[in-house]
Amino acid sequence: MRTLLVRGLLLGLLAGLVAGAFAFAVGEPRIDDAIALEKAAAVHEHGAAAEPESAAHGHEATHGHESGTHEQESGTHEHGEEVGRGTQKAGLFLATGLYGLAVGGVFALAFAGLRGRVGPRSDAALALAAAGTAFAAVIVVPFLKYPANPPAVGDPETINTRTLLYLAMIGVGLLSTAIAVTTARSVRGGPWARWPAAVLAFVVPVAVASVLLPAVDEVPDGFPATLLWQFRLTSLGTQLVFWASFGTLFGWFCDRAARAPAPS
């Protein structure tokens, strides 16, 4: 158990860094584009709000301009105190590395519980199957209902509600997986009977939850659809890179350890 846990932590960290490299190369340009749009929209709104004042009141408009200039200087100062994009990009690898550590540890414990009881007998096949199942349940299921959004998309006041809904879909994915595994083990017959039953047992709860849970659509008018879906696909791709690399590495090392000759 200790060896599996250490292996999961180290390989999870490695897979997290690989996923971070993918997100840095493919995802960060999309975030930069979204931030640029957000800043442009803020400048446009500020200019549109100042024009009526300028047309109606000359002296008040002058005073408003001075006040607005002060606010812009203050806003610039405050923005300078925020975390810069360079720091955020560097922190991306820290975040994906910590994510890999956490997932790797949990996965190793779950793998130890499944080993020899559920799934393929080969460690490599079991690791890939478990990683693929986790990716489907924890990543794909909530993504289909509540996909990731770039900066400038989403109301800050609803972040708690959106987080709870996302966690609820993760719970649905995990519950559906448990139901599918139980169904597959209880169905008599060959794979031709077990696999369709398992897939149906997984899809039905997910579909019901997707219909019953409220939709969230906070994409502002005029936001480029191409940029939105590029960001969402990149987010999903980052997770795919992580789970594919982690499942492959974990299974390979487990299979290699199982084939190693016992010390005499």
Solvent accessible surface area in square Angstrom, and as a share of the most:
residue,aa,sasa,rsa
1,M,138,0.62
2,R,203,0.74
3,T,89,0.52
4,L,12,0.06
5,L,60,0.30
6,V,69,0.40
7,R,40,0.15
8,G,0,0.00
9,L,62,0.31
10,L,109,0.54
11,L,13,0.07
12,G,0,0.00
13,L,62,0.31
14,L,84,0.42
15,A,0,0.00
16,G,0,0.00
17,L,73,0.36
18,V,63,0.36
19,A,3,0.02
20,G,0,0.00
21,A,50,0.39
22,F,60,0.25
23,A,12,0.10
24,F,90,0.37
25,A,69,0.54
26,V,58,0.33
27,G,7,0.06
28,E,13,0.06
29,P,52,0.33
30,R,59,0.21
31,I,39,0.20
32,D,51,0.26
33,D,64,0.33
34,A,0,0.00
35,I,35,0.18
36,A,59,0.46
37,L,71,0.35
38,E,77,0.34
39,K,108,0.46
40,A,59,0.46
41,A,51,0.40
42,A,58,0.45
43,V,109,0.63
44,H,133,0.59
45,E,117,0.52
46,H,80,0.36
47,G,31,0.30
48,A,50,0.39
49,A,70,0.54
50,A,51,0.40
51,E,121,0.54
52,P,84,0.53
53,E,91,0.41
54,S,69,0.44
55,A,93,0.72
56,A,71,0.55
57,H,87,0.39
58,G,56,0.54
59,H,156,0.70
60,E,91,0.41
61,A,18,0.14
62,T,76,0.44
63,H,117,0.52
64,G,37,0.35
65,H,132,0.59
66,E,106,0.48
67,S,45,0.29
68,G,11,0.10
69,T,53,0.31
70,H,125,0.56
71,E,103,0.46
72,Q,101,0.45
73,E,108,0.49
74,S,45,0.29
75,G,33,0.32
76,T,97,0.56
77,H,120,0.54
78,E,100,0.45
79,H,100,0.45
80,G,61,0.59
81,E,125,0.56
82,E,105,0.47
83,V,93,0.54
84,G,40,0.39
85,R,65,0.24
86,G,57,0.55
87,T,88,0.51
88,Q,81,0.36
89,K,51,0.22
90,A,69,0.54
91,G,29,0.28
92,L,35,0.18
93,F,67,0.28
94,L,118,0.59
95,A,58,0.45
96,T,18,0.11
97,G,3,0.03
98,L,101,0.50
99,Y,75,0.29
100,G,0,0.00
101,L,56,0.28
102,A,64,0.50
103,V,24,0.14
104,G,0,0.00
105,G,8,0.08
106,V,104,0.60
107,F,14,0.06
108,A,0,0.00
109,L,92,0.46
110,A,52,0.41
111,F,2,0.01
112,A,19,0.15
113,G,38,0.37
114,L,60,0.30
115,R,89,0.33
116,G,48,0.47
117,R,161,0.59
118,V,37,0.21
119,G,50,0.48
120,P,53,0.33
121,R,189,0.69
122,S,53,0.34
123,D,14,0.07
124,A,30,0.23
125,A,41,0.32
126,L,6,0.03
127,A,0,0.00
128,L,91,0.45
129,A,46,0.36
130,A,19,0.15
131,A,4,0.03
132,G,40,0.38
133,T,59,0.34
134,A,23,0.18
135,F,30,0.12
136,A,34,0.26
137,A,1,0.01
138,V,38,0.22
139,I,15,0.08
140,V,41,0.23
141,V,5,0.03
142,P,0,0.00
143,F,25,0.10
144,L,129,0.64
145,K,42,0.18
146,Y,20,0.08
147,P,31,0.20
148,A,37,0.29
149,N,47,0.24
150,P,3,0.02
151,P,44,0.28
152,A,35,0.27
153,V,14,0.08
154,G,25,0.24
155,D,57,0.30
156,P,109,0.69
157,E,157,0.70
158,T,41,0.24
159,I,98,0.50
160,N,112,0.58
161,T,79,0.46
162,R,56,0.20
163,T,65,0.38
164,L,121,0.60
165,L,21,0.10
166,Y,77,0.29
167,L,97,0.48
168,A,43,0.33
169,M,0,0.00
170,I,33,0.17
171,G,37,0.35
172,V,29,0.17
173,G,0,0.00
174,L,95,0.47
175,L,109,0.54
176,S,0,0.00
177,T,23,0.13
178,A,55,0.42
179,I,69,0.35
180,A,12,0.09
181,V,56,0.32
182,T,90,0.52
183,T,33,0.19
184,A,24,0.18
185,R,164,0.60
186,S,80,0.52
187,V,46,0.27
188,R,230,0.84
189,G,44,0.42
190,G,22,0.21
191,P,77,0.48
192,W,199,0.70
193,A,20,0.15
194,R,86,0.32
195,W,172,0.60
196,P,78,0.49
197,A,27,0.21
198,A,13,0.10
199,V,84,0.48
200,L,114,0.57
201,A,17,0.13
202,F,44,0.19
203,V,73,0.42
204,V,74,0.43
205,P,33,0.21
206,V,18,0.10
207,A,50,0.39
208,V,77,0.44
209,A,13,0.10
210,S,35,0.22
211,V,122,0.70
212,L,135,0.67
213,L,42,0.21
214,P,77,0.48
215,A,87,0.67
216,V,51,0.30
217,D,122,0.63
218,E,49,0.22
219,V,46,0.26
220,P,59,0.37
221,D,151,0.78
222,G,81,0.78
223,F,25,0.11
224,P,54,0.34
225,A,69,0.53
226,T,94,0.55
227,L,14,0.07
228,L,13,0.07
229,W,120,0.42
230,Q,78,0.34
231,F,26,0.11
232,R,24,0.09
233,L,106,0.53
234,T,15,0.09
235,S,37,0.24
236,L,41,0.20
237,G,15,0.14
238,T,20,0.12
239,Q,44,0.19
240,L,95,0.47
241,V,40,0.23
242,F,2,0.01
243,W,17,0.06
244,A,52,0.40
245,S,26,0.17
246,F,0,0.00
247,G,0,0.00
248,T,76,0.44
249,L,48,0.24
250,F,0,0.00
251,G,1,0.01
252,W,132,0.46
253,F,72,0.30
254,C,0,0.00
255,D,31,0.16
256,R,143,0.52
257,A,52,0.40
258,A,67,0.52
259,R,187,0.68
260,A,57,0.44
261,P,125,0.78
262,A,90,0.70
263,P,131,0.83
264,S,163,1.05
